């Protein structure tokens, strides 16, 4: 009887019965990060496996799994820039929105880095004391708009910009696929020559250094967002709000 009683009480204790509830205020601390992801056609080049864009998406997804309390948003850009999802701590929802991104998300060709930076700077909540950070992931080609003005605006708002260069300075062709995902060849210019997309490191280094950030060259087997995250973890977290949660009283110790 005692053995059965002990087993029963242990089982109930492990089930962790909860009786009654209490309201708790949880402080929300962190920084604000906007990731600017280039989805132009040149990001399909395969000098990074499986290609530039997919490697960038994999790195962002890995970052989402590591964040705790920081608010993150995603802006996608090609010839225009759009907010894919605004600043949030709902990392699961952010992952779903990220997975839907591809080169067809913005039909207008180009690489409007300046527009993307301006949109991110304008979208931060400056009433919050949280540190503001932008991470630009691009091959840096075909700039449109006034990049110097965008950098100046970020400096004025004390926004730090990190840049990650996707691809190689030597360049790579842009593959073309049919509806069945079979390669049809490579993109060509009006003269029939294969288009080579090259990484513009100088511009990305300028963007980062002007705002106190760092430039990283993406390479196989390396997650640059991990390195940036390590830098950001050293920044003192600011309280940007609080949330009321309902918690239940554990009664396992009775058992």
Secondary structure by P-SEA (a helix, b strand, c coil): caaaaaaaaaaaaaaccccbbbbbbbbbbbbbbbbbbbbccccccccccccaaaaaaaaaaaaaaccccbbbbbbbbccccccccccccaaaaaaaaaaacccccccccccaaaaaaaaaaaacccccccbbbbbbbcccccccccaaaaaaaaaaabbbbbbbbcccccbbbbbbbcccccccbbbbcccccbbbbbbaaaaaaaaaaaacbbbbbbcccccaaaaaaaaaaacbbbbcbbbbbbbbbbccccc
